[in-house]
Amino acid sequence: MIRRSVAGTAVSVALALSVTGCLGEDSGGNAGAGKAVSLSAAQALIKTSQKTGEITSFKADLAMESSGTGDDNMKATGTMQYRLKPTLAFNMTFDQMTVGGESMAGMQTMLLGEAMYMKIPMLAEVGGGKPWMKLPLDAISKASGMNVDELLQQSQQMDPVQATKQLTASKDVREVGKETVNGVETTHFTGSYKVSEATAKLDPQKRAATEKAAREAGMDSMLFDLWVDGQQLPQKMVMKAGPGAKTPVTITVVYRDYGQPVTITAPPASEVGDFGDLLKGMPSPGTA
């Protein structure tokens, strides 16, 4: 059960770090609804992309759901604090989670400096009973063969800067109408784009990471919903993997507190377990 839960948690973490910036579909399945294609809608996306490029920090409420089989079937809701400048850092907390149809205790993931911290209840059993586990990025790379640079590049797609930049590749974006989101008047846009065309909007390093994530998930085309306020900043984004994806994923992000101070502090050393203990307690490659 512990191994199964850890596998399910790994799925949720991977989704949280890699797909939010590169998935999308109309939340109601009506990408064709609304006004006809117009240049003004495309221009609005470009302006939003430019405006989000000025963001230094934000907070958000998250909801994720994958409708695969077994441990790939996951639901989670939580919150996130994200700092883009001067250095990348984030704190993501999922209060409610179900994996493979089974309820799980919440989890917390934090990126700070050259290390990732994870607070996952079942890992305390292999971490000396301590609630937190520190995973130095270089140690993760050596132990797992994971490309940590790719992981960090993918995690940056959680921010609206990367997300809206890819949306500008849409050739059928259209305005749905005016709607209120969390008390803020917004303009609702919906549309679709091809992954190959969207990734061309990114710089080479981020492009490689995004293309790899999309390939592994079997994603070729995406659809999206975006609610933009009067300051040209995203207030809400609803995204879903398009047809053909190996694991259908839906993600909702409600943004708030743009530019407000974000404080991310490492947990006390007395509550942090050793990475080596974690590796000893994990199943070896090829083990069921």
N, C-alpha and C positions, 0 to 999 in steps of 0.2 A: 504493500500500500504506500509506503514512504517513497519507494522508487517511482511508482506511478504518479504520485502527487508532485514529486520533484520534476518529472517529465512534463506534467501539465503546467507547472509553474514556469518552466523554461519556455514553453510555447507562449504563454502570456507575456513574458518579458520580451521575447523576440518580437512579438507583435507590437508591443508598446514602443520598442526602440526603432523598428524598421519600417512599419507600413503606414504610419499616419500621414506622412508627407506624400505618399504616392498611390493612394487609393481613392475611389470616388464613385458615387451613383446618387441620383435623385432619391431622397429619403422616402418618397412615396412611389417610386418606380415610374414616375411620369416625366422623364427627361424631355419628352416632346411637348409638355404643357407650357403655357405661358405665351409670351409674345414671339413673333417671328425673329429670326436671327437679325441682329442689328449691329452696326459698327460701334454704337454707343456702349453696348454691353461689353464688347471686347475691349474698348478703351477703358471702361471702368475697372476691368480686371488688371490692366496694365498699371493704372494709377494706384490700385490697391497694392500690387506687387511692389511698386516703387515706395509707397508709404511704409509698408511693413519693413522695408530695408533699413529704416531708421530706428527700429525697435531695439531696445537694450535689455528689456525684461518683460515678463508677463506671468499671469497665473491662468489656470484653466480648470474646468470640470470635464472629466472624461467618462465615456461609456464605450466599452468594446464588446463585441460579440463575434465569435467564429462558429459557424455551423457545420464543422467537420464531423468526423467520427472519433470515438474514444477520447483520448486526451486532447485532440484537436478541437473538441467541442467545449468552448469556453465563454463565460460571461464575466465581466468585471466592471465595476464603477469606482471612481476615485477622483483625486485632485492632483494638480501638478503646479510646482513653482519652477520657473525656467529663467536662467540668466544667460544671455548671449554675449554680453560684453562686460568687462574687459576679457574675461575668460569664461569658457563654457562650463556650466554647472546646472544640475537640476535635482529636484526631489519629487518623486512620484509615489503616491500612496494609493493603494487599492483597498478600500474598506470592505467591499463585498465581492466575493469571487465564487464561481462554481466551475469545476473542471471535470469533464466527462460525466456531467450530471450530478456530481457530488459537491456539496458545500465545502469550502476551504476557509481557513482563517485568512484574514487580510495579509497583504505583504507591502513592503516599502523598498524602493530602490533609489539610491542616491549616487550621483556622480559628482565628485569633488576632487580637484587636483588630478593626481595620477592614479586614483583608485576608485573603485565602485564599492558601495556598501549595500548589503542586502539584508533585510529583516524578514525572514520567512520561518514561521514556527517550526516546520519539520526539520530545518537545517540545524536548529539548536541541539538536536540529538547527536549530530556529528561535529559540533563546534564547541564542545566542552560545556554545554548547557547555557552558553551565552546567546542572547537574542540576535545580535548582529554578526555578520560575517564580512570581513574586509577582503576584497579581491583586487590586489594590485594589477593594473592593466598589463604590465609586462609579464607577470606571473600567469595570468589568464592565457596570454598568447603562447607562452612556452608549454604550459600544461595541456592545452586543448588544441593548439594549432589554429585557433581563431585569429583572424586578422583584426586586431584591435583598432587599427586606423579606420577600417571599414565600419566597425561598430560605432565609433564616435561620429563618423560622417553620417551614418544612418540616423543616429540619435538626434542630430541637428535637424532632421526633417520633421521632428515634432513641432518645430516652431513655424508660425504662419509665413515667415519669410520664404522658406523653401517651398511650402505648400502652394502659396499663391503664385509663385514664380512658375511652377509647373502648370497651373491652371490656364496661364496665358497661351498655352499651346492649343486650347480648345478652338474648334472651327464652328461650333454650333451653340455657343453660349447665348443664352437669352434671359431677359428680365422677366421674372414671375410677377413681381409687384412689391408694394410697400408692406412691411410687417414689423411688429414690435417684438424685440428679443430682450428679455430681462429689463424691460422698461425703456429700452433705447429703440428709436425708430430706425429701421434698416431697409435696405433694398435687397431683395432676394433674387439671386441668380442661379441658374441651373444649366448644365451642359455636360460635355464629354470630351475626352482626349485620348490619343494613343500614347502609350508609355514611351515608345521610341522617339516621338516628337516632343514629349514633355521633358524627358531627360536631357534633350539637346539644349534646354534652357539653363541647365545647371553647369557649374564649372566642372572640369574634367574629373577631379577627385570625387566629388559628390555624385557625379554622373555614373561612375563605375559602381559605386555602392548601391545606388538606386536600381540600376539595371540588373545587378545580381539578385537583389531582393525580389524584383518583379519576375525574373526568370524562374527562381526557385518556387515562387508561388503560382506560376503559370498564368501571369497577368499580362494581357496584351493591350486591352483598352479599359478605360475607367470613366465613370460618370461622377458628378459632384453637385452639391448644393452649397451655396455660400451666401451668408447674410452680412452685408457691409454697412457700416454706419456712415454718418455725415462727414466723418473725418477720414473716410476711405480706409478704415481699419476693419478687419474681420471681427464680427461678434460671435459668429457660430459657423461651424462647418460640419456637414454630414457626408460621410464617404462610405462607399461599399465597393468591394472588388467586382469587376465586370464579369460577364459570361466567360466561362472557361477556366476560371481560377480554381486551383486545386483545393484551397480552403477558403470558402466565402467568408469575408470579414466585413463587418460594419463598424464604423467608428464615428462617434459624435464628440466634437470638441466645442465647448463654450468658453470663449476667451474673456478675460477681464483684467483689470489693474495693469494696463500697459504702462511701462516706464516707472512703475512703483518699485521701491526698494525690495529686494529679495534676499533673505538671509538663509543661507544653507550652511549648517554646522555639522561637522562630523560627530558621530555618537561617542560617548565617553569610552576611553580605552578599556576600562574595566568591563564594558558590556560587549566588546568585540572579540569574536573567536578567531582562531588561526586558520589561514587559508590551507595550510598543509593538512590540518585535521579534516577539513572539508573534503579534500581530494582522497584521503584515506577511506572516508566513509562512503564515497560515491562508487557505483558499480563500474567495473572496467569496461572498455570498449568491447562490444560483442556480447555482453552479458544481457540476459533477458530483463 
